[in-house]
């Protein structure tokens, strides 16, 4: 059976990741959940003062308590409405560096996706080493959802997806469309024009000429966006009429994050960018940068 990986570190972010997976979001209910706790022994040795590494039996008991807590919180969150079907996670405990062990599990053929926490907003360690979420996104060959909103246990309904005409972003668009239809939610599709000529035109061209040129460029890209959305959603059997669309100028990661805030989007769905694994490793993808820039959850589609 297909499996979904949920790395679990007892944080509110990983708790919400597990709660979504147990409800079948975004990979469905016909899966098994691997609730993976990685004991980072270097952390206990070099950071934690008592340097005590819990035994596997104790950690498994803690994980069971967490699952019970998640079930109780979901019961409260759904209130008087029909209680959802919930999957029961398999508890897995390993030792090593978190990103390396997560990568190992993601490479297993039955694993079709992952949900993991995206904690923190900076700091010296993150600048030097990179976040676990960013490292996982860089190498993952399956969709990965990064949790940025830790306090809601229910699936998101307001979804924003950004496209760049690639097959990768087409897959992201179709996944976003499936999720918004399943959740009876709202979907916005965004294209960001990241042209090196735009700052030049704004700075040096005559104001009227620059405005007309930029308007023409935006109109051309909006027409292309409309065709792109209609073609891909039509092939997926989804309705394009209820989808809002926009074309804006700016840095992709910053602009997508800003638009998500403006639209009150709870989930951003994007493809991984870069023409090769090497370019993604050296330059970092828009998806990796969104882990830092966005406040919404992020679903990255390879």
N, C-alpha and C positions, 0 to 999 in steps of 0.2 A: 504493500500500500504506500501511496505517496506520503511524505512526511514534511512537517514544517518545523523549523528550528527556532526556539525561543531561548536565547541566552539569558540567564537569570542571575542577577546580583543583589536581589532583595531591595532594590531601589524602587521608588514610586513609578519610574519610567518603565522598568522591566515588569512591574506588576500590571501596568496597563497593557503592555505588549502581550503578556500571557492572557489577560482577560479578553482581548480582541481575538487572539488565536482560538481560545476556547469557544468563542461565539461563531467561529468560522470566517472571520474577517482577516485578510482579504482573500484567503485561499480556499474557502469553502469548508464544509463539514465532512467531506469524504477524505479525510487525512488523519494522520496521527501526529501528535505534538510531542516533540522532543524538548523537554525543559532542561536545558543544559546549564549547570553551574560549574564554572572553571575556578578551581582553587589556585589563585595566583600566589604561590609560595614566596616569591620575591617581595610581594607587597607585605606579607606578614613579617618577613625577615628584616626588611629595610625601612618600613614605614610604621607599622603598628608596634607600639611600645612593648606589649606583652609577648609578641612573637609566638603566639599560640595558634597553631593550625588545627581547626576542628576535625574530628574523625568523620569519615563518610557517613556513619550511622547517624550522627548528630545532625549533619547537614541535610540528610534525607528527611529527618523528622521536621526540620525547619521548613523544608520545601513543601511537605505535606500540610503544615500549618498555613503556609502561604496560599495553597490551593483552596483550603477551606475558607480562608479570609476572602479570596477573590470571589468565590461562589456566593458568600454572604453579601458582599458589596454589590454584585450584579443583581441579586434578588432585590436589594433596596433600590438600585438604579432603575430597574424596570417597573417597580411599584406594582400597581394594580393591573398593568397590562400583562399580556400573555408572556410567561417566562420562556426565554429562549432555550433551545437545546444546547447543552454544553458538552464539549469534549473533555476527556480526562487526560492530562499530560503524563507522559512517561518521564520519570525523574532520572537524569544522568549526571554523574559527578566525575569530573576529570581534573587533572592537575597540569599546569603549564601556563604559558602566556595566553591571555584571553583571545586576542585577535588570531593567533596561530591555531589554537584549538577550534575556534569558531570556523576558520577557513577550512580546516580538515573535515569538519562535519558538513559544511556546505558543499564539499566536493563529492559527497556520497551520492550515488545515482538516484536514490529514492527521494532525496530532499529537493523540493520544488520551490522553496522560499524561506524567508526568515523575517522575524520581527525582533528588534532590539532597541534598547534605550539609547537616546542621544543626549546624555547629561552634560551640563556645564556650558559656560559661555566664554571660555578662554582660560588663561593661566599659563605659567611657564612650561609646565609639563606637557600640556596639549600643544603648545607652539612648537616644542622640540620634537615630540614623538608622534603627534597626530592622535586623534581620538580613535578609539576602537571602531566606532561606527564608520568613520571615514576610511579606515584601513579595510574594513570588510567590504564596503561599497566598491573600493578600488579594484578588488580581485573577484568579486562575486559574479557568477554566471547565471544566477537565478534572481528573481525579484527580492528586494530587501526593503522592509518598512522600518523607518527610524522614528521612534516615538519622541516627540518634543513636548507634547501636552500630557502631563502625567496624571491629571486629576479627574478626567472623564473616563468612565468605564464602557460607555456605549460607542458603537462605531460612528465614524464621521459621516455627515450627510452633505456638507458643502465642500465640493471638490474643485480644485484648480489643476489643470494640466497645461504644460508648456510644450510647444512643438517647434521643430526646426527643419521639417520636411524630410527627415531621415526615416528609414524603416524602423529604427529604434524608437523614435518618438511616435510613430504610427502605432506601434505596439502599446506604448504608454497611453495613448489616446483611447484605444479600444478597451484597455483594462479599466481606465477611469470611467468610460461610458458604462461598462458592465457594473461597476461598483455603484455608480449614481443611480442606475435603474434598480438594482437590488435594494438599495436603501431608500428609494423614492426621494432622492435628494436633488441637489442643484449642481450643474456642471458648467464651469467656465473654461474656455480654451484661449490660451495666450501665445502670441508670438512676439519675441523680443528682437528688435533690430539692433544688432551690435556692430555698427559700421564705423571704421576709423575715420571716415569722411564726415560724419555727422558733427563732431566738435569743430572741425575746420569750417564747415558751412555756417555753423552758428556764430563762429567768432569773426570770420573775415568776409563772408558774403554779405551783400546788401540785404537788409532785414526782410524786405518783401520777396526778393529772389530766393533767399534761404527758406523762408516760410513756404513758398510755393513748391520748391524742390522737395522739402521734407514732406509736405502734404501729398505730393505726387507719389513719393516713395512709400508712404504709409498706405495710400489707397491701393497701390499695386500689390503690396504685401497682404493687405486685408482681403483683396479679391483672391489671392492665392490661398490664404488661410481658409476662406469659405469653401473653396473647391477641395482643399485637403481634408477638411472636416467632413464634408458631404460624402466624398469618395470612401473614406475609411469607415465612417459610421454606417454608411449604406452597405458596405461589404459585411459589416458585423451585424446587420439587421437592427441597428439602433436608430432612434429618431434624432435627427440633427436640428430640427426646428426649435426644440426647447433649450438648446445649448447657446449660451452667450459667448461672444467672441470679441477679442480685442488685439490690436497691434500697438506696441509702445516702443520707444527708444530707450536704450540704457544698457548697463552691464547686466548680463543675464541673471546671475544669482541674486544680486541686490534687487533688481527690478521684479523678479518673480516673487521674492520674499515680501516686497512692498505691496505688490498687487494682491497677494494672499491676505495680507493684513487689511487692506482696503475692502476686499470682498468678503471678509470674515470667513475665509476658507479654512476648514479644519484639516484638510489633507491636500498636499501637493503631490502630483504624480508626474514624474519626469523620466526620460531615458538617460542612460549613461552617455556621456559625450566624449569626444576625442576619437581620432581616426584609427588609433591603435592603443594597445595596452601600454606601450612605451610613452605615448603622449599623455595618457591619463596619469601615469606614474610621475612624470616629470612636471607637468603643468597643473595637475588637479582638475577634476571635472566640475561642471556646474553643479552636479548632484552633490559632490563632496562639499563644495562651498556653501550649498544650501543648508547643510547640517549645522553650520555656524550661523548663517544669516537668517534663517527662517524660524518663526515661532510655531508654525504649523507642523503636523506630522508630515513625513516625506516618504513616498513610495517610489523606489528607484527600479526601473525596468531595464534589464540589459538587452 
